[in-house]
Amino acid sequence: MKRILFFVLLLGSLQAVRAQQQPVVSSFFEQIGRSNWTGAMQYMAPVMKEKLTADMLKGVWQQIEQTNGKWEALTSQKVVRDGNHFIVTAENNFERTTVIFRLTLDSANRLVGFFITGSRPKQVMLNTNETTDTVHAADGTVLYGTLTLPEGQPHSPVVLIIAGSGPTDRNGNSLFLPATEGFSYQQLAAGLAAHGIASLRYDKRGTGQSTASNKPLTALTLDDFVADAAACVDHLERSGQFANVSVIGHSEGGVIGLALAGRQPMKCLIALSTPGEAIDKVLLEQLKPRLADSLYQQSVSILEGLRENKTPDRVPADLNMFFNKGTFGYWKSAVRFDPCAMLALTQLPVLVVGGAADVQVTPAQVTMLQDCKPGTQLVLIEGMTHALKNNAALSPDKKTPLPLSPELVPALANFLRQ
């Protein structure tokens, strides 16, 4: 679900910044770094202040720091002109991550937009049984990943782990995910290795180290992500290193896995927290309790138009974080992917796994997917959230990542070894 609920953190409309006013951006981040929320607010235009208070800014920044560590410094600014305005892309170093912001100013030099466009780890941390790996996509884009091998077990089975939607990196970390919910995919890889199963997990285009896409990120479609995953499966097959290749797809990654299953040789597929309906229906299910009825109905109309390959003439400002010119191409492709129909046509063994405490892809969605093909195995894990953690677990310091739900890895390993 690239570019939906979890792809951008929008704090204002997408306007602009004047190139000669880079000091404004520097001062803005300097005030935030000092926890001077009122001081940072002085750089904002009235329209921004109507949407964002000092307390709200404090809460958002604390959430960003919880995920990425303490802010360290503004390291670079890049300015481009957009009509009568200028847009500044500002990279900031945090303790663990470089976070990329986009800021906009009006003609009076006041901030009217402030949001996040991406991030990358300052360094990739590897466990002792892990090595870096690279995969070349069809268009030459290099995808960076981590290969985890079970110790002392050559020619083991291997799984490709496909991440969920938005800026989620190979380890399962995201700008918008609390630190306690992070590192799910790295934990999954370690757990599988303990059961004698190797894995490759990778940064999707625009995420982590895989930022140098040969196709503009705003032009990417879900088909591109399917093609990238196919290149990863081919890479593992060609290596000759493994007994067989399977796929584990999480959330949107499960939809990608279902698309792969119809075109790519593999042993089996695990659809982990994967919906049974197309993504536009899942988004509407998420939005309905959160939006006023008028905005919800406009969301329905926009998605209906996109499904018919029509570009919306106008998008309300409150919906711009979901629907904008950078996401229209993605939506037009994504709505064509019907998980239920794809599963029904799959000849591979498929395991559907869901969490009873998952509020993003609900148990009803997971059960719906299983029902699409008789004989499909289902595991529904009590207390498991969308981040694959147990909702009753507590982090000792509210920063340490929680462990995976204890029932998850054994269920996956048992299926993969059948």
Contacts in CASP RR format, 6 or more apart in sequence:
PFRMAT RR
TARGET T0000
AUTHOR 0000-0000-0000
METHOD contacts of the structure
MODEL  1
MKRILFFVLLLGSLQAVRAQQQPVVSSFFEQIGRSNWTGAMQYMAPVMKE
KLTADMLKGVWQQIEQTNGKWEALTSQKVVRDGNHFIVTAENNFERTTVI
FRLTLDSANRLVGFFITGSRPKQVMLNTNETTDTVHAADGTVLYGTLTLP
EGQPHSPVVLIIAGSGPTDRNGNSLFLPATEGFSYQQLAAGLAAHGIASL
RYDKRGTGQSTASNKPLTALTLDDFVADAAACVDHLERSGQFANVSVIGH
SEGGVIGLALAGRQPMKCLIALSTPGEAIDKVLLEQLKPRLADSLYQQSV
SILEGLRENKTPDRVPADLNMFFNKGTFGYWKSAVRFDPCAMLALTQLPV
LVVGGAADVQVTPAQVTMLQDCKPGTQLVLIEGMTHALKNNAALSPDKKT
PLPLSPELVPALANFLRQ
1 7 0 8 1.000
1 164 0 8 1.000
1 165 0 8 1.000
1 166 0 8 1.000
1 251 0 8 1.000
1 252 0 8 1.000
1 279 0 8 1.000
1 282 0 8 1.000
1 283 0 8 1.000
1 334 0 8 1.000
2 165 0 8 1.000
2 166 0 8 1.000
2 220 0 8 1.000
2 222 0 8 1.000
2 225 0 8 1.000
2 252 0 8 1.000
2 327 0 8 1.000
2 330 0 8 1.000
2 334 0 8 1.000
3 165 0 8 1.000
3 166 0 8 1.000
3 322 0 8 1.000
3 326 0 8 1.000
3 327 0 8 1.000
3 330 0 8 1.000
4 165 0 8 1.000
4 166 0 8 1.000
4 279 0 8 1.000
4 283 0 8 1.000
4 322 0 8 1.000
4 327 0 8 1.000
5 283 0 8 1.000
5 286 0 8 1.000
5 322 0 8 1.000
5 360 0 8 1.000
6 165 0 8 1.000
6 166 0 8 1.000
6 167 0 8 1.000
6 168 0 8 1.000
6 174 0 8 1.000
6 176 0 8 1.000
6 177 0 8 1.000
7 165 0 8 1.000
7 166 0 8 1.000
7 167 0 8 1.000
7 327 0 8 1.000
8 115 0 8 1.000
8 116 0 8 1.000
8 117 0 8 1.000
8 321 0 8 1.000
9 60 0 8 1.000
9 64 0 8 1.000
9 115 0 8 1.000
9 116 0 8 1.000
9 175 0 8 1.000
9 176 0 8 1.000
10 115 0 8 1.000
10 320 0 8 1.000
10 321 0 8 1.000
11 48 0 8 1.000
11 51 0 8 1.000
11 52 0 8 1.000
11 57 0 8 1.000
11 60 0 8 1.000
11 113 0 8 1.000
11 114 0 8 1.000
11 115 0 8 1.000
12 48 0 8 1.000
12 51 0 8 1.000
12 52 0 8 1.000
12 112 0 8 1.000
12 113 0 8 1.000
12 114 0 8 1.000
12 115 0 8 1.000
13 47 0 8 1.000
13 104 0 8 1.000
13 112 0 8 1.000
13 113 0 8 1.000
13 317 0 8 1.000
13 320 0 8 1.000
14 102 0 8 1.000
14 104 0 8 1.000
14 113 0 8 1.000
14 115 0 8 1.000
14 320 0 8 1.000
14 324 0 8 1.000
15 85 0 8 1.000
15 104 0 8 1.000
15 105 0 8 1.000
15 106 0 8 1.000
15 112 0 8 1.000
15 113 0 8 1.000
16 82 0 8 1.000
16 83 0 8 1.000
16 84 0 8 1.000
16 85 0 8 1.000
16 86 0 8 1.000
16 87 0 8 1.000
16 104 0 8 1.000
16 105 0 8 1.000
16 106 0 8 1.000
16 112 0 8 1.000
17 24 0 8 1.000
17 25 0 8 1.000
17 79 0 8 1.000
17 85 0 8 1.000
17 86 0 8 1.000
17 87 0 8 1.000
17 88 0 8 1.000
17 103 0 8 1.000
17 104 0 8 1.000
17 105 0 8 1.000
18 85 0 8 1.000
18 86 0 8 1.000
18 105 0 8 1.000
18 107 0 8 1.000
18 109 0 8 1.000
19 79 0 8 1.000
19 81 0 8 1.000
19 86 0 8 1.000
19 88 0 8 1.000
21 86 0 8 1.000
21 105 0 8 1.000
21 109 0 8 1.000
22 77 0 8 1.000
22 79 0 8 1.000
22 88 0 8 1.000
24 43 0 8 1.000
24 105 0 8 1.000
24 109 0 8 1.000
24 111 0 8 1.000
25 74 0 8 1.000
25 77 0 8 1.000
25 88 0 8 1.000
25 90 0 8 1.000
25 103 0 8 1.000
26 74 0 8 1.000
26 77 0 8 1.000
27 43 0 8 1.000
28 40 0 8 1.000
28 43 0 8 1.000
28 103 0 8 1.000
28 111 0 8 1.000
29 71 0 8 1.000
29 74 0 8 1.000
29 90 0 8 1.000
29 92 0 8 1.000
30 74 0 8 1.000
31 37 0 8 1.000
31 39 0 8 1.000
31 40 0 8 1.000
31 42 0 8 1.000
31 43 0 8 1.000
32 40 0 8 1.000
32 57 0 8 1.000
32 61 0 8 1.000
32 71 0 8 1.000
33 71 0 8 1.000
35 58 0 8 1.000
37 54 0 8 1.000
37 55 0 8 1.000
37 57 0 8 1.000
37 58 0 8 1.000
37 61 0 8 1.000
38 54 0 8 1.000
40 54 0 8 1.000
40 57 0 8 1.000
41 49 0 8 1.000
41 52 0 8 1.000
41 53 0 8 1.000
41 54 0 8 1.000
41 57 0 8 1.000
43 110 0 8 1.000
43 111 0 8 1.000
44 52 0 8 1.000
44 110 0 8 1.000
44 111 0 8 1.000
44 112 0 8 1.000
45 105 0 8 1.000
45 106 0 8 1.000
45 108 0 8 1.000
45 110 0 8 1.000
45 111 0 8 1.000
45 112 0 8 1.000
46 110 0 8 1.000
47 112 0 8 1.000
48 110 0 8 1.000
48 111 0 8 1.000
48 112 0 8 1.000
48 113 0 8 1.000
48 114 0 8 1.000
61 71 0 8 1.000
63 176 0 8 1.000
63 178 0 8 1.000
64 94 0 8 1.000
64 99 0 8 1.000
64 116 0 8 1.000
64 175 0 8 1.000
65 71 0 8 1.000
65 94 0 8 1.000
66 178 0 8 1.000
66 179 0 8 1.000
66 398 0 8 1.000
66 399 0 8 1.000
67 97 0 8 1.000
67 173 0 8 1.000
67 174 0 8 1.000
67 175 0 8 1.000
67 176 0 8 1.000
67 177 0 8 1.000
67 178 0 8 1.000
67 179 0 8 1.000
68 94 0 8 1.000
68 95 0 8 1.000
68 96 0 8 1.000
68 97 0 8 1.000
68 99 0 8 1.000
68 119 0 8 1.000
68 175 0 8 1.000
69 94 0 8 1.000
69 95 0 8 1.000
69 96 0 8 1.000
69 97 0 8 1.000
69 179 0 8 1.000
70 94 0 8 1.000
70 95 0 8 1.000
71 92 0 8 1.000
71 93 0 8 1.000
71 94 0 8 1.000
72 92 0 8 1.000
72 93 0 8 1.000
72 94 0 8 1.000
72 95 0 8 1.000
73 92 0 8 1.000
73 93 0 8 1.000
74 90 0 8 1.000
74 91 0 8 1.000
74 92 0 8 1.000
75 91 0 8 1.000
75 92 0 8 1.000
75 93 0 8 1.000
75 98 0 8 1.000
76 90 0 8 1.000
76 91 0 8 1.000
77 88 0 8 1.000
77 89 0 8 1.000
77 90 0 8 1.000
77 91 0 8 1.000
78 88 0 8 1.000
78 89 0 8 1.000
78 90 0 8 1.000
79 86 0 8 1.000
79 87 0 8 1.000
79 88 0 8 1.000
79 89 0 8 1.000
80 86 0 8 1.000
80 87 0 8 1.000
80 89 0 8 1.000
81 87 0 8 1.000
84 107 0 8 1.000
85 104 0 8 1.000
85 105 0 8 1.000
85 106 0 8 1.000
85 107 0 8 1.000
86 105 0 8 1.000
87 102 0 8 1.000
87 103 0 8 1.000
87 104 0 8 1.000
88 102 0 8 1.000
88 103 0 8 1.000
88 104 0 8 1.000
88 105 0 8 1.000
89 100 0 8 1.000
89 101 0 8 1.000
89 102 0 8 1.000
89 117 0 8 1.000
90 100 0 8 1.000
90 101 0 8 1.000
90 102 0 8 1.000
90 103 0 8 1.000
91 98 0 8 1.000
91 99 0 8 1.000
91 100 0 8 1.000
91 101 0 8 1.000
92 98 0 8 1.000
92 99 0 8 1.000
92 100 0 8 1.000
92 101 0 8 1.000
93 122 0 8 1.000
96 121 0 8 1.000
96 122 0 8 1.000
97 119 0 8 1.000
97 120 0 8 1.000
97 121 0 8 1.000
97 122 0 8 1.000
97 175 0 8 1.000
98 119 0 8 1.000
98 120 0 8 1.000
98 121 0 8 1.000
98 122 0 8 1.000
99 116 0 8 1.000
99 118 0 8 1.000
99 119 0 8 1.000
99 175 0 8 1.000
100 116 0 8 1.000
100 117 0 8 1.000
100 118 0 8 1.000
100 119 0 8 1.000
100 120 0 8 1.000
101 114 0 8 1.000
101 115 0 8 1.000
101 116 0 8 1.000
101 117 0 8 1.000
102 113 0 8 1.000
102 114 0 8 1.000
102 115 0 8 1.000
102 116 0 8 1.000
102 117 0 8 1.000
103 111 0 8 1.000
103 113 0 8 1.000
103 114 0 8 1.000
104 111 0 8 1.000
104 112 0 8 1.000
104 113 0 8 1.000
104 114 0 8 1.000
105 111 0 8 1.000
105 112 0 8 1.000
106 112 0 8 1.000
116 175 0 8 1.000
118 167 0 8 1.000
118 175 0 8 1.000
118 206 0 8 1.000
118 207 0 8 1.000
119 167 0 8 1.000
119 169 0 8 1.000
119 175 0 8 1.000
119 207 0 8 1.000
119 208 0 8 1.000
120 207 0 8 1.000
120 208 0 8 1.000
120 209 0 8 1.000
120 211 0 8 1.000
121 169 0 8 1.000
121 173 0 8 1.000
121 208 0 8 1.000
121 209 0 8 1.000
124 132 0 8 1.000
124 144 0 8 1.000
124 146 0 8 1.000
124 209 0 8 1.000
126 132 0 8 1.000
126 146 0 8 1.000
127 148 0 8 1.000
127 186 0 8 1.000
127 190 0 8 1.000
129 148 0 8 1.000
129 149 0 8 1.000
129 150 0 8 1.000
129 151 0 8 1.000
129 193 0 8 1.000
130 146 0 8 1.000
130 147 0 8 1.000
130 148 0 8 1.000
130 149 0 8 1.000
130 189 0 8 1.000
131 146 0 8 1.000
131 147 0 8 1.000
131 149 0 8 1.000
132 144 0 8 1.000
132 145 0 8 1.000
132 146 0 8 1.000
132 147 0 8 1.000
133 144 0 8 1.000
133 145 0 8 1.000
133 146 0 8 1.000
133 147 0 8 1.000
133 200 0 8 1.000
133 202 0 8 1.000
133 235 0 8 1.000
134 142 0 8 1.000
134 143 0 8 1.000
134 144 0 8 1.000
134 145 0 8 1.000
135 142 0 8 1.000
135 143 0 8 1.000
135 145 0 8 1.000
135 202 0 8 1.000
135 228 0 8 1.000
135 231 0 8 1.000
135 232 0 8 1.000
135 235 0 8 1.000
136 142 0 8 1.000
136 143 0 8 1.000
136 231 0 8 1.000
137 143 0 8 1.000
137 205 0 8 1.000
137 214 0 8 1.000
137 227 0 8 1.000
137 228 0 8 1.000
137 231 0 8 1.000
138 227 0 8 1.000
138 228 0 8 1.000
138 231 0 8 1.000
139 214 0 8 1.000
139 215 0 8 1.000
140 214 0 8 1.000
141 205 0 8 1.000
141 210 0 8 1.000
141 212 0 8 1.000
141 213 0 8 1.000
141 214 0 8 1.000
141 215 0 8 1.000
141 228 0 8 1.000
142 210 0 8 1.000
142 212 0 8 1.000
143 202 0 8 1.000
143 203 0 8 1.000
143 204 0 8 1.000
143 205 0 8 1.000
143 210 0 8 1.000
143 228 0 8 1.000
143 231 0 8 1.000
143 232 0 8 1.000
144 170 0 8 1.000
144 202 0 8 1.000
144 203 0 8 1.000
144 208 0 8 1.000
144 209 0 8 1.000
144 210 0 8 1.000
145 170 0 8 1.000
145 200 0 8 1.000
145 201 0 8 1.000
145 202 0 8 1.000
145 203 0 8 1.000
145 209 0 8 1.000
146 170 0 8 1.000
146 171 0 8 1.000
146 186 0 8 1.000
146 189 0 8 1.000
146 200 0 8 1.000
146 201 0 8 1.000
146 202 0 8 1.000
147 198 0 8 1.000
147 199 0 8 1.000
147 200 0 8 1.000
148 189 0 8 1.000
148 190 0 8 1.000
148 192 0 8 1.000
148 193 0 8 1.000
148 198 0 8 1.000
148 199 0 8 1.000
148 200 0 8 1.000
148 201 0 8 1.000
149 156 0 8 1.000
149 193 0 8 1.000
149 198 0 8 1.000
150 156 0 8 1.000
150 192 0 8 1.000
150 193 0 8 1.000
150 194 0 8 1.000
150 195 0 8 1.000
150 196 0 8 1.000
150 197 0 8 1.000
150 198 0 8 1.000
151 193 0 8 1.000
153 196 0 8 1.000
155 241 0 8 1.000
155 242 0 8 1.000
155 243 0 8 1.000
156 196 0 8 1.000
156 197 0 8 1.000
156 198 0 8 1.000
156 242 0 8 1.000
156 243 0 8 1.000
157 196 0 8 1.000
157 197 0 8 1.000
157 198 0 8 1.000
157 242 0 8 1.000
157 243 0 8 1.000
157 244 0 8 1.000
157 245 0 8 1.000
157 246 0 8 1.000
157 267 0 8 1.000
157 416 0 8 1.000
157 417 0 8 1.000
158 197 0 8 1.000
158 198 0 8 1.000
158 199 0 8 1.000
158 200 0 8 1.000
158 236 0 8 1.000
158 241 0 8 1.000
158 242 0 8 1.000
158 243 0 8 1.000
158 244 0 8 1.000
158 245 0 8 1.000
158 246 0 8 1.000
159 192 0 8 1.000
159 197 0 8 1.000
159 198 0 8 1.000
159 199 0 8 1.000
159 200 0 8 1.000
159 245 0 8 1.000
159 246 0 8 1.000
159 247 0 8 1.000
159 248 0 8 1.000
159 270 0 8 1.000
159 416 0 8 1.000
160 199 0 8 1.000
160 200 0 8 1.000
160 201 0 8 1.000
160 229 0 8 1.000
160 232 0 8 1.000
160 233 0 8 1.000
160 236 0 8 1.000
160 245 0 8 1.000
160 246 0 8 1.000
160 247 0 8 1.000
160 248 0 8 1.000
161 170 0 8 1.000
161 185 0 8 1.000
161 188 0 8 1.000
161 189 0 8 1.000
161 199 0 8 1.000
161 200 0 8 1.000
161 201 0 8 1.000
161 248 0 8 1.000
161 249 0 8 1.000
161 250 0 8 1.000
162 229 0 8 1.000
162 247 0 8 1.000
162 248 0 8 1.000
162 249 0 8 1.000
162 250 0 8 1.000
162 253 0 8 1.000
162 254 0 8 1.000
162 256 0 8 1.000
162 257 0 8 1.000
163 169 0 8 1.000
163 170 0 8 1.000
163 172 0 8 1.000
163 185 0 8 1.000
163 201 0 8 1.000
163 202 0 8 1.000
163 204 0 8 1.000
163 207 0 8 1.000
163 249 0 8 1.000
163 250 0 8 1.000
163 253 0 8 1.000
164 249 0 8 1.000
164 250 0 8 1.000
164 251 0 8 1.000
164 252 0 8 1.000
164 253 0 8 1.000
164 254 0 8 1.000
165 251 0 8 1.000
165 252 0 8 1.000
165 253 0 8 1.000
166 174 0 8 1.000
166 207 0 8 1.000
166 252 0 8 1.000
167 174 0 8 1.000
167 175 0 8 1.000
167 176 0 8 1.000
167 206 0 8 1.000
167 207 0 8 1.000
167 208 0 8 1.000
168 174 0 8 1.000
168 177 0 8 1.000
168 204 0 8 1.000
168 207 0 8 1.000
169 203 0 8 1.000
169 207 0 8 1.000
169 208 0 8 1.000
170 185 0 8 1.000
170 186 0 8 1.000
170 201 0 8 1.000
170 202 0 8 1.000
170 203 0 8 1.000
170 208 0 8 1.000
171 182 0 8 1.000
171 183 0 8 1.000
171 184 0 8 1.000
171 185 0 8 1.000
171 186 0 8 1.000
171 201 0 8 1.000
172 182 0 8 1.000
172 183 0 8 1.000
172 184 0 8 1.000
172 185 0 8 1.000
172 186 0 8 1.000
173 182 0 8 1.000
173 183 0 8 1.000
174 182 0 8 1.000
177 387 0 8 1.000
179 398 0 8 1.000
179 399 0 8 1.000
179 400 0 8 1.000
179 401 0 8 1.000
180 389 0 8 1.000
180 395 0 8 1.000
180 398 0 8 1.000
180 399 0 8 1.000
180 400 0 8 1.000
180 401 0 8 1.000
180 402 0 8 1.000
181 385 0 8 1.000
181 387 0 8 1.000
181 389 0 8 1.000
181 401 0 8 1.000
181 402 0 8 1.000
182 387 0 8 1.000
182 401 0 8 1.000
182 402 0 8 1.000
183 401 0 8 1.000
184 250 0 8 1.000
184 387 0 8 1.000
184 388 0 8 1.000
184 389 0 8 1.000
184 404 0 8 1.000
185 201 0 8 1.000
185 250 0 8 1.000
186 201 0 8 1.000
187 388 0 8 1.000
187 401 0 8 1.000
187 403 0 8 1.000
187 404 0 8 1.000
188 199 0 8 1.000
188 248 0 8 1.000
188 388 0 8 1.000
188 404 0 8 1.000
188 408 0 8 1.000
188 409 0 8 1.000
188 412 0 8 1.000
189 199 0 8 1.000
189 201 0 8 1.000
191 404 0 8 1.000
191 409 0 8 1.000
191 413 0 8 1.000
192 198 0 8 1.000
192 199 0 8 1.000
192 409 0 8 1.000
192 412 0 8 1.000
192 413 0 8 1.000
192 416 0 8 1.000
193 199 0 8 1.000
194 409 0 8 1.000
195 409 0 8 1.000
195 410 0 8 1.000
195 413 0 8 1.000
195 417 0 8 1.000
196 413 0 8 1.000
197 413 0 8 1.000
197 416 0 8 1.000
197 417 0 8 1.000
198 242 0 8 1.000
199 248 0 8 1.000
200 232 0 8 1.000
200 235 0 8 1.000
200 236 0 8 1.000
202 210 0 8 1.000
202 232 0 8 1.000
203 209 0 8 1.000
203 210 0 8 1.000
204 210 0 8 1.000
204 225 0 8 1.000
204 228 0 8 1.000
205 211 0 8 1.000
205 213 0 8 1.000
205 215 0 8 1.000
205 217 0 8 1.000
205 220 0 8 1.000
205 224 0 8 1.000
205 225 0 8 1.000
205 228 0 8 1.000
206 213 0 8 1.000
206 217 0 8 1.000
213 220 0 8 1.000
215 224 0 8 1.000
218 325 0 8 1.000
218 326 0 8 1.000
218 327 0 8 1.000
219 329 0 8 1.000
220 330 0 8 1.000
221 329 0 8 1.000
221 330 0 8 1.000
221 332 0 8 1.000
221 333 0 8 1.000
221 334 0 8 1.000
222 252 0 8 1.000
222 255 0 8 1.000
222 256 0 8 1.000
222 330 0 8 1.000
222 333 0 8 1.000
222 334 0 8 1.000
222 337 0 8 1.000
223 333 0 8 1.000
225 252 0 8 1.000
225 256 0 8 1.000
226 256 0 8 1.000
226 257 0 8 1.000
226 259 0 8 1.000
226 260 0 8 1.000
229 247 0 8 1.000
229 253 0 8 1.000
229 256 0 8 1.000
229 257 0 8 1.000
229 260 0 8 1.000
230 260 0 8 1.000
230 263 0 8 1.000
230 264 0 8 1.000
233 245 0 8 1.000
233 247 0 8 1.000
233 260 0 8 1.000
233 264 0 8 1.000
233 265 0 8 1.000
233 266 0 8 1.000
234 264 0 8 1.000
236 242 0 8 1.000
236 245 0 8 1.000
237 245 0 8 1.000
237 265 0 8 1.000
244 266 0 8 1.000
244 267 0 8 1.000
245 265 0 8 1.000
245 266 0 8 1.000
245 267 0 8 1.000
246 266 0 8 1.000
246 267 0 8 1.000
246 268 0 8 1.000
246 269 0 8 1.000
246 270 0 8 1.000
246 416 0 8 1.000
247 257 0 8 1.000
247 260 0 8 1.000
247 261 0 8 1.000
247 266 0 8 1.000
247 268 0 8 1.000
247 269 0 8 1.000
247 270 0 8 1.000
248 269 0 8 1.000
248 270 0 8 1.000
248 272 0 8 1.000
248 412 0 8 1.000
249 256 0 8 1.000
249 257 0 8 1.000
249 269 0 8 1.000
249 270 0 8 1.000
249 271 0 8 1.000
249 272 0 8 1.000
249 274 0 8 1.000
250 272 0 8 1.000
250 273 0 8 1.000
250 274 0 8 1.000
250 388 0 8 1.000
251 272 0 8 1.000
251 273 0 8 1.000
251 274 0 8 1.000
251 275 0 8 1.000
251 360 0 8 1.000
251 361 0 8 1.000
251 386 0 8 1.000
252 279 0 8 1.000
253 274 0 8 1.000
254 269 0 8 1.000
254 271 0 8 1.000
254 272 0 8 1.000
254 274 0 8 1.000
254 339 0 8 1.000
255 274 0 8 1.000
255 275 0 8 1.000
255 279 0 8 1.000
255 337 0 8 1.000
255 339 0 8 1.000
255 342 0 8 1.000
257 269 0 8 1.000
257 271 0 8 1.000
258 269 0 8 1.000
258 271 0 8 1.000
258 274 0 8 1.000
258 337 0 8 1.000
258 339 0 8 1.000
258 342 0 8 1.000
258 343 0 8 1.000
258 346 0 8 1.000
259 337 0 8 1.000
259 342 0 8 1.000
260 266 0 8 1.000
260 269 0 8 1.000
261 269 0 8 1.000
261 342 0 8 1.000
261 346 0 8 1.000
261 347 0 8 1.000
261 348 0 8 1.000
261 350 0 8 1.000
262 342 0 8 1.000
262 345 0 8 1.000
262 346 0 8 1.000
262 347 0 8 1.000
266 348 0 8 1.000
267 348 0 8 1.000
267 349 0 8 1.000
267 416 0 8 1.000
268 348 0 8 1.000
268 349 0 8 1.000
268 350 0 8 1.000
268 351 0 8 1.000
268 415 0 8 1.000
268 416 0 8 1.000
268 418 0 8 1.000
269 346 0 8 1.000
269 348 0 8 1.000
269 349 0 8 1.000
269 350 0 8 1.000
269 351 0 8 1.000
270 350 0 8 1.000
270 351 0 8 1.000
270 352 0 8 1.000
270 353 0 8 1.000
270 412 0 8 1.000
270 415 0 8 1.000
270 416 0 8 1.000
271 339 0 8 1.000
271 343 0 8 1.000
271 350 0 8 1.000
271 351 0 8 1.000
271 352 0 8 1.000
271 353 0 8 1.000
271 369 0 8 1.000
272 353 0 8 1.000
272 354 0 8 1.000
272 388 0 8 1.000
272 412 0 8 1.000
273 353 0 8 1.000
273 354 0 8 1.000
273 355 0 8 1.000
273 358 0 8 1.000
273 360 0 8 1.000
273 361 0 8 1.000
273 366 0 8 1.000
273 386 0 8 1.000
273 388 0 8 1.000
274 339 0 8 1.000
274 352 0 8 1.000
274 361 0 8 1.000
274 366 0 8 1.000
274 369 0 8 1.000
275 282 0 8 1.000
275 339 0 8 1.000
275 361 0 8 1.000
275 365 0 8 1.000
275 366 0 8 1.000
275 368 0 8 1.000
275 369 0 8 1.000
276 339 0 8 1.000
276 340 0 8 1.000
276 365 0 8 1.000
276 366 0 8 1.000
276 368 0 8 1.000
276 369 0 8 1.000
276 372 0 8 1.000
277 285 0 8 1.000
277 338 0 8 1.000
277 339 0 8 1.000
277 340 0 8 1.000
277 365 0 8 1.000
277 368 0 8 1.000
278 334 0 8 1.000
278 335 0 8 1.000
278 336 0 8 1.000
278 337 0 8 1.000
278 338 0 8 1.000
278 339 0 8 1.000
279 334 0 8 1.000
279 335 0 8 1.000
279 337 0 8 1.000
280 303 0 8 1.000
280 306 0 8 1.000
280 307 0 8 1.000
280 331 0 8 1.000
280 334 0 8 1.000
280 335 0 8 1.000
282 361 0 8 1.000
282 365 0 8 1.000
283 299 0 8 1.000
283 303 0 8 1.000
283 322 0 8 1.000
284 296 0 8 1.000
284 299 0 8 1.000
284 300 0 8 1.000
284 303 0 8 1.000
285 362 0 8 1.000
285 365 0 8 1.000
286 360 0 8 1.000
287 296 0 8 1.000
287 299 0 8 1.000
287 322 0 8 1.000
288 296 0 8 1.000
291 299 0 8 1.000
291 318 0 8 1.000
295 316 0 8 1.000
295 318 0 8 1.000
295 319 0 8 1.000
298 316 0 8 1.000
298 319 0 8 1.000
299 319 0 8 1.000
299 322 0 8 1.000
299 323 0 8 1.000
302 312 0 8 1.000
302 315 0 8 1.000
302 319 0 8 1.000
302 323 0 8 1.000
303 331 0 8 1.000
303 335 0 8 1.000
305 312 0 8 1.000
306 312 0 8 1.000
306 323 0 8 1.000
306 328 0 8 1.000
306 331 0 8 1.000
306 332 0 8 1.000
306 335 0 8 1.000
307 332 0 8 1.000
307 335 0 8 1.000
309 332 0 8 1.000
311 328 0 8 1.000
312 323 0 8 1.000
312 328 0 8 1.000
315 323 0 8 1.000
315 324 0 8 1.000
323 331 0 8 1.000
339 369 0 8 1.000
339 372 0 8 1.000
340 368 0 8 1.000
340 369 0 8 1.000
340 372 0 8 1.000
341 372 0 8 1.000
343 350 0 8 1.000
343 369 0 8 1.000
343 372 0 8 1.000
343 373 0 8 1.000
343 376 0 8 1.000
344 372 0 8 1.000
344 373 0 8 1.000
346 373 0 8 1.000
349 377 0 8 1.000
349 415 0 8 1.000
349 418 0 8 1.000
350 373 0 8 1.000
350 376 0 8 1.000
350 377 0 8 1.000
351 376 0 8 1.000
351 377 0 8 1.000
351 378 0 8 1.000
351 379 0 8 1.000
351 411 0 8 1.000
351 412 0 8 1.000
351 415 0 8 1.000
352 366 0 8 1.000
352 369 0 8 1.000
352 370 0 8 1.000
352 376 0 8 1.000
352 377 0 8 1.000
352 378 0 8 1.000
352 379 0 8 1.000
353 366 0 8 1.000
353 378 0 8 1.000
353 379 0 8 1.000
353 380 0 8 1.000
353 381 0 8 1.000
353 408 0 8 1.000
353 411 0 8 1.000
353 412 0 8 1.000
354 361 0 8 1.000
354 363 0 8 1.000
354 366 0 8 1.000
354 379 0 8 1.000
354 380 0 8 1.000
354 381 0 8 1.000
354 384 0 8 1.000
355 363 0 8 1.000
355 366 0 8 1.000
355 380 0 8 1.000
355 381 0 8 1.000
355 382 0 8 1.000
355 383 0 8 1.000
355 384 0 8 1.000
355 385 0 8 1.000
355 386 0 8 1.000
355 405 0 8 1.000
356 363 0 8 1.000
356 380 0 8 1.000
356 381 0 8 1.000
356 382 0 8 1.000
356 383 0 8 1.000
356 384 0 8 1.000
357 382 0 8 1.000
357 383 0 8 1.000
357 384 0 8 1.000
357 385 0 8 1.000
357 390 0 8 1.000
357 391 0 8 1.000
358 366 0 8 1.000
358 384 0 8 1.000
358 385 0 8 1.000
358 386 0 8 1.000
359 385 0 8 1.000
359 386 0 8 1.000
360 386 0 8 1.000
361 386 0 8 1.000
363 380 0 8 1.000
366 378 0 8 1.000
366 380 0 8 1.000
367 378 0 8 1.000
367 380 0 8 1.000
369 376 0 8 1.000
370 376 0 8 1.000
370 377 0 8 1.000
370 378 0 8 1.000
377 415 0 8 1.000
379 407 0 8 1.000
379 411 0 8 1.000
381 405 0 8 1.000
381 407 0 8 1.000
381 408 0 8 1.000
381 411 0 8 1.000
382 407 0 8 1.000
383 390 0 8 1.000
383 391 0 8 1.000
383 392 0 8 1.000
383 405 0 8 1.000
384 390 0 8 1.000
384 391 0 8 1.000
384 405 0 8 1.000
384 407 0 8 1.000
384 408 0 8 1.000
385 391 0 8 1.000
385 405 0 8 1.000
388 404 0 8 1.000
388 405 0 8 1.000
388 408 0 8 1.000
389 402 0 8 1.000
389 403 0 8 1.000
389 404 0 8 1.000
389 405 0 8 1.000
390 402 0 8 1.000
390 403 0 8 1.000
390 405 0 8 1.000
390 406 0 8 1.000
393 402 0 8 1.000
393 403 0 8 1.000
394 402 0 8 1.000
395 401 0 8 1.000
395 402 0 8 1.000
END
